[in-house]
Amino acid sequence: MIAPADPAETFRQEAQDLLVRLEDVLLDLESNADPALIDTAFRALHTLKGSGAMFGFQDLAAFAHVVENTFDRLRKTGARPGPDLVATSLAAKDFMRQLVLDPAAAEPAIGEALLAELKRLDTVDAAPAPRAVYDIRFALPCDCLATGTNPLPLLDELRALGECELTADTDAVPPLEDLDPEQCLLRWRARLVTDKPASAIEDVFMFVLDDMELDIARVDDRPAVDAPVAPAEAPAAPAAQTAAATTTGIRVSAERIDSLMDRVGELVIAQSRLRQIAQASHDPTLRTIAEEIERLAAELRGATMGIRMIPIGQLFGRFRRVVHDLARELGKSVRLTTAGEETELDKTVIESLADPLMHLIRNAIDHGLEDAADRRAAGKPEAGTIALAARHSGAQVLISISDDGRGMNRERIRAKAVEAGLLPETGEVSDAELFGAIFAPGFSTAAQVTEVSGRGVGMDVVKRTVESLRGFIEVSSTPGAGSCITLRLPLTLAIIDGLLVRVGEGRYVIPLSSVEECVELAEGETGGTEARSFLNIRDELVPFLRLREMFAAETPPDPYQKVVIVASGEQRVGLVVDQIIGDHQTVIKSLSRLHADVASFSGATILGDGSVALILDVVNLIAAGRALEQRLKAS
């Protein structure tokens, strides 16, 4: 039996979504004081205040109310919020997040200091505006108490709008002995004198507006203050559409999705076994059923994987705040651009990428971008640009982090790499080898250590994380023009399309996304030395690895061996196999701790006959192939 949802936990989830939206709006406000953005921020704060009070988060409601007042004054006066007000509002947003997640850990002194700073920065003219009198009549749904709606916070919000006289109509309330404590049969009438528009009164009832009776009438029999009669308000313009049309959805825990994916994986394995049995059978009915189950399993696999996929824009959005805060800290002007936010990626991959991308962005701002004086001297705009982009490439996703800064200093990197024993002192070094040195543990070319970076800690973690996701990294840099780091990652970590091959008596899976082509090994090349370990493919020499030797196969080699050409970026290596069996839907199983450090394999899968096939780690095999190439060049 599934336990009923905790209302407080539901509120926390919705409040975090509101705070993310508020942060996005605040960051937009720094460069664009659009009234629609200010109105969006106000409504987010108003919702936080109202729902916080309703669910018992009183400290959050009180704090959000003060911040809301600041944006209410901005709405009414049309004033433009300055950078300091935006920065303080962002800090207030962080404090509200603390009040949502762990109210007991929030330090009141920090909240009081933030509110004091907001009031200091809020220089909007506080002269009283002409007020109006409203006659308000309303009745809440009779089951509002049973559904968790407390009328008292609504009445308090009405009183907070101005001078409010409230009366309750008890005619529908039965005698005490017949009273149902979970029913609300009261009707209210309020006379409100306020300088707020009617929309502010409607906002009080935002959460119950669809289910209640509400009548708001403006009373114009007398002015509320001794002031010149103000011209009638123009009808409010329709609110700007700041987001795409919403679609209905439900929240499902990640654990349930993972469990569903595990079941689909087991179904794919069972379907593979059924297909093998059907192929060996002469029963046409069994073959037809097996084909139908294979089709349904493929559709279910696609649908389930679709549930796991989320747009990478959700991850990109987190870095706007990082760029904003770090640029202020370093005294630099930085602009963040994004492209391909709609590109979808497995949620596990996206969760794992947050810290590596954070480190790359911080490095780009601290080391890559020059300060304003240097950029002016180089004929560049004062504001540097960090660009995040994502796109699909076959069964992979390419994520790039680029800047328009000074570029990487090749001579300094080479000198440090030679000093650390990572590169030879003489001889030619490719860009891939040179820039690969920056991912070594402890490697740094920074002249001084700062709070942001320069300790040589982090880039090796970036590389390890990307490789643990079966991806790899490419680096390019142009002196004076900037650098670009590209991460190539698989779409999903659960089920992949693979190429099943045989080496000796063992069967192995090569991820199909890494396979470029398959060729036949020329006669006479089935044995030999390292010096004969190259293929000429369209006038390009490609090193190849003899997997029989790597895996110590004892059976005689097949007379017609094949070479599977795999690629990682611009690097290509051939893998010599005895037989190419065919494509295979591969359900990835993790290796045991005993085998987790074996560099040639990234996982295992169960075949249709119940046997186990290891999944080849293409990135490490390519590295072995390039090492072979370097040994041959050196000799």
NUSEBA-668399 format. One line per 8 residues: for each residue x, y, z of C-alpha. Coordinates in steps of 0.1 Angstrom, whole numbers. Each point is the difference from the previous one (the first is absolute). Example, Ala and Ser with C-alpha at 12.3 -4.5 7.8 and 13.67 -1.06 7.14 Angstrom:
2
123 -45 78 | 14 34 -7
***
This chain:
635
0 0 0 | 14 34 -10 | 1 25 28 | -20 32 -5 | 20 30 -12 | 13 23 27 | -15 35 -6 | 31 17 14
22 -20 -24 | -22 8 -29 | 3 37 9 | 38 -3 2 | 2 -13 -35 | -23 26 -14 | 18 28 20 | 33 -11 -15
-14 3 -35 | -13 35 8 | 34 10 14 | 18 -13 -32 | -25 21 -21 | 6 30 23 | 38 -3 -4 | -3 -1 -38
-22 32 1 | 24 18 23 | 30 -8 -23 | -20 13 -30 | -9 32 19 | 36 10 2 | 1 6 -37 | -36 5 -8
-24 19 23 | -31 -12 -18 | -31 7 22 | -12 -35 -9 | 31 -15 17 | -6 21 31 | -36 -12 0 | 11 -36 -3
24 4 29 | -28 16 21 | -24 -28 -7 | 26 -27 8 | 7 17 34 | -37 4 6 | -6 -37 -7 | 28 -9 24
-14 22 27 | -36 -13 -4 | 8 -37 -3 | 27 2 27 | -25 14 25 | -26 -26 -11 | 24 -29 6 | 14 13 33
33 16 -13 | -6 32 19 | 36 12 0 | 1 -4 -38 | -33 18 -4 | 11 30 21 | 34 3 -18 | -16 -4 -35
-26 27 10 | 27 26 5 | 19 -9 -32 | -34 1 -18 | -6 35 12 | 32 12 -17 | -11 -14 -34 | -35 13 6
14 35 2 | 21 -6 -31 | -32 -11 -18 | -19 31 10 | 27 25 -7 | 17 -15 -31 | 34 5 17 | 29 -20 -14
17 -24 25 | 38 7 2 | 27 -27 1 | 3 2 38 | -38 -5 5 | 2 -30 -24 | 30 -15 19 | -17 5 34
-33 -15 -14 | 20 -31 -12 | 15 -3 35 | -35 2 14 | -11 -27 -24 | 28 -22 14 | -12 7 36 | -36 -9 -10
13 -33 -14 | 15 -7 34 | -33 8 17 | -17 -25 -24 | 24 -29 4 | 12 4 36 | -16 29 19 | 17 -9 33
34 4 -16 | -7 35 -14 | 17 27 21 | -25 29 8 | 29 25 1 | 7 -7 -37 | -36 5 -9 | -3 32 19
31 14 -16 | -13 -8 -35 | -33 16 7 | 17 31 14 | 22 2 -31 | -31 -4 -23 | -17 29 18 | 31 21 -3
2 -6 -37 | -37 5 -6 | 1 37 -8 | -34 1 -16 | -21 30 9 | -23 -10 29 | -25 28 -4 | -35 -13 5
-19 -7 -31 | -37 7 -4 | -20 -27 16 | -33 -17 -10 | -27 -17 20 | -10 -36 -9 | -30 -20 10 | 10 -37 1
-23 -29 5 | 13 -36 0 | -7 -35 11 | 26 -28 0 | -8 -36 -10 | -18 -17 28 | 26 -28 0 | 30 24 2
9 -10 35 | 0 -37 -9 | 23 7 -30 | 25 20 22 | -10 36 -9 | 0 22 31 | -21 31 -5 | 18 21 27
32 7 -21 | -23 12 -28 | -17 24 24 | 34 12 13 | 11 7 -36 | -31 21 -7 | 7 20 32 | 36 5 -12
-12 18 -31 | -14 30 18 | -28 10 24 | -23 -30 1 | -33 -5 18 | -11 -37 0 | -34 -14 8 | -10 -37 0
-35 -12 -11 | -9 -30 22 | -35 -7 -14 | 10 -33 -16 | 18 -13 32 | -22 -27 16 | -4 -4 38 | 30 -12 19
-13 -36 3 | -3 -3 -38 | 33 18 -8 | 25 -19 -21 | 35 13 11 | 14 -7 -35 | -25 22 -18 | 3 38 -4
-34 15 -4 | 9 36 7 | -4 28 -26 | 21 32 3 | -4 36 -9 | 28 25 1 | 3 37 -5 | 36 7 -10
17 34 -4 | 32 -5 -19 | 24 14 -26 | 3 -34 -16 | -17 -9 -33 | -28 -26 -1 | 25 -26 -14 | 18 1 34
-33 -10 17 | -4 -29 -24 | 36 -11 7 | -10 -5 36 | -24 -28 -11 | 23 -13 -27 | 1 -36 12 | -38 -4 5
-13 24 -27 | -14 -28 -22 | -21 -16 28 | -13 30 19 | -26 28 -3 | 17 34 -3 | -15 34 -9 | 22 31 1
-17 34 -6 | 16 34 1 | -19 25 21 | 2 35 -16 | -23 19 23 | 28 19 17 | 38 5 -3 | 20 -20 26
25 28 6 | 1 38 -6 | 17 -1 -33 | -8 12 -35 | -22 -24 -19 | 23 -23 -19 | -8 -8 -36 | -16 -34 -5
24 -28 -3 | 4 -13 -35 | -9 -37 -4 | 29 -21 9 | 19 -14 -30 | 1 -38 -3 | 29 -14 19 | 30 -8 -22
4 -37 -8 | 32 -8 17 | -1 -38 -3 | -12 -26 -24 | -34 -15 4 | 0 -24 29 | -8 -36 -3 | -15 -23 26
23 -22 19 | 7 -19 32 | 31 -2 22 | 15 -35 1 | 30 -8 22 | 33 -9 -18 | 1 -33 19 | -33 -11 -17
13 9 -34 | 33 -18 6 | -20 -31 12 | -22 2 -31 | 32 2 -22 | 14 -31 18 | -32 -20 -8 | 2 11 -36
36 -11 -2 | -9 -34 13 | -28 -2 -25 | 24 8 -28 | 23 -28 12 | -30 -25 1 | -11 12 -34 | 35 -7 -14
-1 -35 14 | -34 -6 -15 | 12 12 -34 | 29 -24 1 | -23 -29 9 | -24 10 -28 | 28 2 -26 | 10 -35 9
-36 -12 -3 | -19 -9 -31 | -33 11 15 | -13 30 -20 | -24 10 28 | 27 2 25 | 21 21 -23 | -30 24 -6
-5 3 37 | 37 6 6 | 0 28 -26 | -31 16 15 | 16 -1 35 | 32 15 -14 | -20 29 -15 | -19 7 32
32 -3 21 | 17 25 -23 | -29 24 2 | -1 -3 38 | 38 5 2 | -3 32 -21 | -29 13 21 | 17 -8 33
33 16 -11 | -20 31 -11 | -12 3 36 | 36 1 12 | 10 26 -25 | -1 37 11 | 10 31 -19 | 35 12 8
-13 35 3 | -10 -9 36 | 38 -4 7 | 11 30 -21 | -25 22 20 | 19 -7 33 | 32 17 -14 | -15 34 -6
3 7 37 | 35 -14 2 | 12 23 -28 | -18 30 15 | 15 -5 35 | 35 -9 -12 | 2 29 -24 | -9 24 28
26 -16 23 | 28 3 -26 | -11 34 -12 | -6 -12 -36 | -28 6 -23 | -12 -34 -13 | -28 -10 -23 | -14 -36 -1
-16 -13 -32 | -16 -34 -4 | -11 -20 -30 | -17 -34 -4 | -18 2 34 | -26 -23 -14 | 25 -28 -6 | -10 -30 22
24 -22 20 | -4 -28 25 | -8 15 35 | 29 -20 15 | 25 16 -24 | -14 35 6 | 2 -4 38 | 37 -12 -3
9 29 -23 | -9 28 24 | 33 2 19 | 23 -5 -31 | -17 27 -19 | 1 23 30 | 38 -5 2 | 5 6 -37
-21 32 1 | 19 14 30 | 33 -8 -17 | -11 18 -31 | -10 31 19 | 30 1 23 | 28 -11 -25 | -15 3 -34
-16 35 0 | 22 31 2 | -9 30 22 | -17 30 -17 | 33 19 -6 | 17 -29 -18 | -31 -7 -21 | -2 37 -11
37 -1 -9 | -6 -31 -21 | -29 17 -18 | -26 -22 17 | -33 11 17 | 4 5 37 | -25 -28 8 | 14 -34 -5
-22 -29 -12 | -4 -35 13 | -20 -22 -24 | -17 -32 10 | -14 -21 -29 | -14 -35 -4 | -10 -21 -31 | -6 -35 -10
25 -19 -21 | -13 -35 -8 | -4 -18 33 | 21 25 18 | -4 35 14 | 26 26 -4 | 3 27 27 | 24 29 -5
13 27 23 | 17 27 -19 | 13 35 8 | 13 30 -20 | 30 6 23 | 38 -2 -4 | 2 -37 -9 | 23 -26 15
37 6 2 | 15 -29 -19 | 36 7 11 | -9 3 37 | -20 -32 -2 | 28 -19 -17 | 26 13 25 | -21 -11 30
-8 -33 -16 | 37 -7 -7 | 8 10 35 | -26 -25 13 | 12 -28 -23 | -32 0 -20 | 15 9 -34 | 35 -5 -16
23 30 0 | 6 -2 -37 | -20 -11 -31 | -33 8 -14 | -31 -1 22 | -35 0 -13 | -27 24 14 | -18 -30 14
31 -11 20 | 9 36 10 | -35 9 13 | -4 -34 15 | 26 9 25 | -23 26 17 | -21 -29 13 | 28 -16 19
-4 1 38 | 16 31 16 | 8 16 -34 | -3 39 0 | 16 28 -19 | -14 27 22 | 25 25 13 | -18 3 33
-26 -19 19 | -34 17 5 | -32 -8 18 | -15 -9 -34 | 27 -22 -15 | 37 -6 -6 | 7 -30 23 | 0 -25 -28
-30 -18 16 | -31 -6 -21 | 9 -6 -37 | 11 -36 8 | -34 -5 18 | -17 14 -31 | 17 -26 -22 | -7 -29 24
-37 10 2 | -4 2 -38 | 18 -33 -5 | -21 -16 26 | -30 10 -21 | 17 -17 -30 | 8 33 -16 | 31 19 -9
13 36 -2 | 13 20 -29 | 19 33 4 | 8 27 -25 | 15 35 5 | 10 29 -21 | 24 26 15 | -17 33 5
-34 -14 -11 | -10 -24 27 | -4 -37 8 | -26 -27 -3 | -5 -32 19 | -24 -25 -14 | -14 -30 19 | -13 -29 -21
-24 -21 20 | -24 -29 -6 | -37 8 -1 | -8 -25 28 | 18 -23 24 | -26 -27 3 | -5 -17 -34 | 21 5 -31
2 -13 -35 | 32 -21 -3 | 19 -20 -26 | 5 -36 12 | 34 -15 -10 | 19 -32 8 | 36 -2 10 | 12 -35 6
-27 -17 19 | -12 32 17 | -27 24 -12 | 3 37 6 | -22 31 -7 | 13 32 -16 | -22 30 4 | -15 7 -34
3 38 5 | 38 -4 -2 | 1 -22 -31 | 9 17 -33 | 4 -30 -23 | 11 -36 -3 | 27 -13 -23 | 17 -33 -7
35 -5 13 | 23 -4 -30 | 15 -35 -6 | 33 -4 18 | -9 25 27 | -16 -25 23 | 32 -3 20 | 31 21 2
18 26 20 | -9 35 12 | 17 14 -31 | -27 -16 -21 | -29 14 21 | -13 27 -24 | -27 0 -26 | -1 23 -30
-36 12 -2 | -5 25 -28 | 37 12 3 | -2 3 38 | 21 -22 22 | -22 -13 29 | 16 -21 28 | -18 -32 9
-1 -21 31 | 0 -38 -1 | -27 -8 26 | 10 -37 -1 | 34 9 14 | -15 25 25 | -25 -26 13 | 24 -30 -3
-23 -20 -23 | 12 -36 -2 | -20 -13 -30 | 14 3 -35 | -8 33 -17 | -27 2 -26 | 15 1 -35 | -21 30 -10
4 24 29 | -19 33 0 | 11 34 12 | -26 22 17 | 10 37 -3 | -10 20 30 | 3 37 6 | 3 24 29
-1 35 -14 | 27 2 -27 | 19 -30 13 | -6 -34 -17 | 11 -35 9 | -7 -34 -15 | -11 -29 21 | 8 -34 -15
-27 -26 7 | -5 -36 -12 | -37 5 -9 | -27 27 -2 | -32 -16 13 | -23 30 -5 | -18 27 18 | -13 -5 36
-22 19 23 | 23 2 30 | -13 3 36 | 30 14 19 | 9 -17 33 | 27 14 23 | 31 -20 6 | 7 -14 35
25 19 22 | 26 -26 -8 | -1 9 -37 | -9 37 2 | 36 11 -7 | 4 -21 -31 | 7 27 -26 | -11 -19 -31
-36 -5 11 | -28 24 11 | -27 -25 9 | -16 -33 -9 | -33 -13 -15 | -19 -32 0 | -5 -16 -35 | -30 -19 -12
15 -34 9 | 6 12 36 | 37 4 -4 | 19 32 9 | 17 23 -25 | 23 28 11 | -5 35 -14 | 32 15 -14
12 34 13 | 7 18 -33 | 16 30 15 | 27 -20 18 | 6 -23 -30 | 5 31 -22 | 25 13 26 | 18 -33 -2
1 2 -38 | 14 35 1 | 27 -11 25 | 9 -28 -24 | 3 27 -28 | 23 21 22 | 22 -30 8 | 4 -7 -37
8 36 -8 | 26 1 27 | 17 -31 -13
***
